[in-house]
Amino acid sequence: MSKANAPSAASGASMRWRRQIPAAIALAPAAVIVIVIYIGAMLWTVRLSFSSSKMLPVFDFVGWQQYERLFNTERFVLSTWNIAVFGVLFIVACLIIGFLLAVFIDQNVRFEDAFRTIFLYPYAMSFIVTGLAWQWFLHPELGLQKAVRDWGFTNFTFDWIVQPNLVMYTLVIAAVWQASGLVMAILLAGLRGIDSELWKATRIDAIPTWRVYVSIILPMLRPMLVTASVLLAVGVAKLYDLVVAMTKGGPGLASEVPAKFIMDNFFERSNVGLGSAAATVLLVTVVALLSPWIYAEHLRPKGARK
Amino acid sequence: MRASSQLLGLAFAALLSGAAIAAEPMKAEVIHWWTSGGEAAAVKVFADAYNNAGGQWIDSAIAGGGGEAARTAGINRIVGGNPPTMMQFNTGKQLDELVNNDYLANLDAAAAAGKWDSLFPKAIVNASQRGGHYYALPVNIHGANWLFYNTKVLADAGVAEPKTWSDVLASGPKLKAKGVIPFAHGGQSWQDHLLFDAVLAGEGGSDLYLQVYGKDAQAAIASPKFKHVAEVFKQLRDLMDPGMPGRNWNDATALVITGKAGFQVMGDWAKGEFLAAGQTPGKEYGCAIVGADGGYVMGGDVFVFPKVKDAGGQAAQAKLESLMLDPAVQIAFNTKKGSIPARTDLDVSSMDQCARKGAAAVKDPAKQLPAASYLISNDENGALNDVITQFLNTPSESVDDFVARFAAAVEASG
């Protein structure tokens, strides 16, 4: 048995290897791009964050000086706080609204295609367009507030966008408006994949519908929820264009975010060293937040689960 | 083979030197960010003059108001070894590092031939030189502390042209009573800084202004006079409308043009907006420099000439260096641009009222104030933008807090 098996196993292995050659060739350019450009640029940025670079990169070494200045810069500290508030509210709101929309459409409503298109439509727009449209809509002298006042409700006030302590919530509103359609699409795909037998079974057991959704459907949608959360989290980390289009970081510094701090320092303020330090801090934060999840999902030995 | 063809070429060139230039024009690739209507018309004055002189102007306009995109593209090309023939910069510190790294051509020969030392205001000469050598060619001066006002709105409210910032503050209630916004402002950090500098120059005076952006900044910032400037600046907030945050400067200008607001502080490029609305200075709108010293905060544009190796490029650069300061070209360019000529020896009687006021101020050395960007780095300028915009937009921030933050920002980035 073993004698007969050995050559076939060997040829199987070489066969498998041969079959992998085209795949390896096809993947090589992508691998080179990832290693040289992404990881290379990342290391380059980390290196620059320890230099005194101003407009042009220089390769001296100034220790933690840029980081010291960074954490003493009020705008950066404020930006980090802002992005944390934005991130939590944005992800939670998108998941809840996206899930409710998906459930709504899954009720076999009439004109389902039309609703689906309407809900997903904002996602087809760039953040710049979203930002401009919401800026006009929320502007106290152009948009909603003015319209309602012109109808006769002269006391109506909705000027969050010019209130330093409320402006971040307007960004959340605009971003949720744009992205919850995407969550809906992902979760709807998940809902459609659920066997109709399961619904029949719960009906026989007379379980209330909301209870089925919360206790049975939601756990089954876990992979979709994870996918949606990761996509949304990426959107949080790179939040930049929406802020530029909608508030330009204002009023004052009230809606500044880290990505804008980095861009401004790199390109407007000729301050590559400080910008690199901020980029490195952002990178470290993202890695720190993601690594427990990556470990749990991919690296932990399968047997150890549960 | 190669040598003989080169010889042939030389002989040809010698025989037909005039015709050769016409047949093969000197190409000049120019990077700039003048893309709006009036600006594009202005840069065309340079292009036409160069083309008429036998050159070939290749226009590389890169849009983006403040010019960051154009500067980034140009710097990348210079550092990458493929420089344009000529490139725009704002007058000031932006080009320090390019000079230090030996990327820019020395313009001393052209400066000596054109007597630049006596041609430009001292501050412009200083800003164009590094270590006593010229590296930048100034083409215009923008006044950055103009107070524009709607003459009809002011007349209706019984307000005269303000002479001081106290006058501006005092006019607030009168204008409010007429139902207009007293002070139109665009709440973006660079505009907040521009307004602060106008108050600093007008209310604090030229000496304080130069000290705050000069060597002995900390002492000046700690002075009672600086605190007073901060108080006046904060009081201006009460004259602004709730829609101010994030507004573009031209939208604020539109409020003055349409009579919805009384005043705006902006650079003289705002004249283009009034012009487009069919208004003329002295009639529908007025312009004033506020403050006893009458200090004129001068910004402006320069062109730099990256080092190029080929003879054709060097010839094109030499031609441009003399042509851009030609009196007729300067007047035509600056009339369209809304600025005033960089050289002070020209007859500006053909220009508008504001330009004539500005040109008169620039002739007086006591009134020449360099813009902050001449004196401080981009880094410091940006850090101060943050401090100033936060102060203007945070009602609870006290003047003392602001002064402390201002001092700290200068310390960290200076």
Interface residues (C-beta under 8 A of the other chain):
Chain A: K54 M55 L56 R69 N72 T73 E74 R75 Q135 H139 P140 E141 L142 D159 I161 V162 P164 M246 T247 K248 G249 G250 P251 G252 L253 A254 D264 N265 F267 E268 R269 S270 N271 L274
Chain B: G66 E68 T72 I75 V79 Q94 D96 E97 L98 N101 G187 Q188 S189 D241 P242 G243 M244 P245 G246 S377 N378 D379 N381 G382 A383 D386 T389 Q390 F391 L392 N393 T394 R405 A412
